[in-house]
Every structure is written in structure tokens, then in C-alpha cells.
């Protein structure tokens, strides 16, 4: 290893696996600061449904890349990578340990591995694609152009689908091919990647409980305020949880039905997250929750920081 390289720790895994609490534990133990890696937490005004760390937790440990832009702003993985790398450099420069924590796989890949230099936005094409956004149409189009990328994007994630189709149309090549070419990987760091993968039934139980708590803590009221301020279009991006709350507010389902749909949506999302992170290289997996996971993670970080940095 190179003496010039600074340590950086990653905590990744599915929703409700305990990433945030583990990151805080490690930050307190090893003098670290947390860089959020969550595509919803970067937006202001989304609190309960985004499961952001509490204000108290953010007061105990500095957190970066939370509440960065307003909900109606356009924010890309490339912008995340630029800001996250700047935050890591700042944290390391002050002699502290950067801990990247979150479940958005594309953001993590953008920060660590870099992104390709994609074509510029084409607003005319985007407008035409938005006209085709009936259920599943964009995803089916992307599947014909680039099946590999389509498998990694949720059929309702309109912004990512439009961008992927736009890249294919402008370059004449699948986006998945371009992603493998010419990435600007993170330099100057040695990275410990810790993945959380609890036993599936226990994870689903925690997901179900978290969804109940979101409703109990005011998700319906938060959704109502967001609808009043930004309109229903806002949930084309922030669909998980908020979509089901909005359906309840519109009278399209009962409260128990909204909760059940939200729980199912989060369980499906957890499956997709695990599928993504299982493909990531050099991930050290911890198949546990709570104190046992924290003890194992502390052991990993302690050994990582104590490694001889001489080549």
C-alpha cells in the first residue's frame, strides 16, 4: 500500500439493515464523519419517508450530503460523486475518517469508480420521452436498447430511464458499454467496503416495523404538505412510501392497504439493493444486526486502520 493513501470506510446494504446507526457507532469510535449515500436524503423537505438520521444523531456526528438541494432540483449521480469526493477530501484533510453510508448503489459506484463522460441533456428528446411515460413504456424501450441497464433501473424511475435512453440515442451505444469505458476512479484512498446482509426474514420484519413507525410518526401529514407545495409530480422520483401515502390521501386505498403496499415496496427495494451490492467488488459482508454487527464492523475497521501502509 501507499503511504499517501488515506483510509475511507463504506457501509452499504439494503434499507432497514442498520447502516446509519452502524456508521454513527464507527464514527464515534474512530473519529469519523458520515457521508450520506442516499438519493433521497440529498433533497430537503423529505424527512420521515427518507428515513434520514435524526437531528440528534446529526448533532452527535457530522453528516454530509443531507439536505443539499430542494426537491424540485435536478441532481445527478455525477453531481453526487463530485460533492462526495470533496467531502471525503475535507474530512481526511482534517485528520478524520470519512465513512460513506447508504443504499444508493449508483451513487456509491459514481463516487468510487467514477462515471463516463456522457452526452449532454437533450430537452427535445426528453419531452418526447415524457409523453411516452405510460405504465412501463419507457422501461420496455430501454430494455430493447440496453437490457443490462434496464435490469438495474426500476420501471417507474422516470428520470433514470429517460437519461439512459437519452445516452443510448445520443451515443449510438448502450449505456452499459459506456459505463465500462473511461471511468475516473477515486484516487488517493484505500477503501474498506462493509456490506450488511441480515437474514432475510429478520430484515423483512424490520422493514415492516419501520414502515409502521413512519406512518405513526407523521408520514401522511408530511406527504400532504409536500403535495400542497410541489404537486403530485414530485412523487415520480420519491415514490417509495410517499406514493402509498399519496394514494391514501386521494382515497384510492384504505390505511391498512397503504401500509401493506408500502411494506411490500420496501421489501422489493431491499431485494434490488442486495442484488446490486452483491456485484460490488471487495465487499466484506456482515450477516447480522445490532451489537453483533457493530462488534464485527469495529474489528474490521480497527484492522484496516492498523494495516502496515508500506508497500
Buried (B, 14 or more C-beta within 10 A) or exposed (E): EEEEBBBBBBBBBBBBBBBBBBBBBBBEBBEBBBBBBBBBBBBEBBBBBBBBBEEEBBEEBBBBBBBBEEBEEEBBBBBBBEBBBEBBBBBBEEEBBBBBBBBBBBBBBBBBBBBBEBBEBBEEBBEEBEEEBEEEBBBEBBBEBBEEBBEBBBBBBBBBBBBBBBBBEBBEEBBBBBBEEEBEEBEEBEBBBBBBBBEEEEBBEBBBEBBEEBBEEBBBEBBBEBBEEBEEEBBBBBBBBBBBBBBBBEEEBEEEEBBBBBBBBBBEBBEBBBEBBEEBEEBEBBEBBEEEBBEBBBEBBEEBEEEEEEE
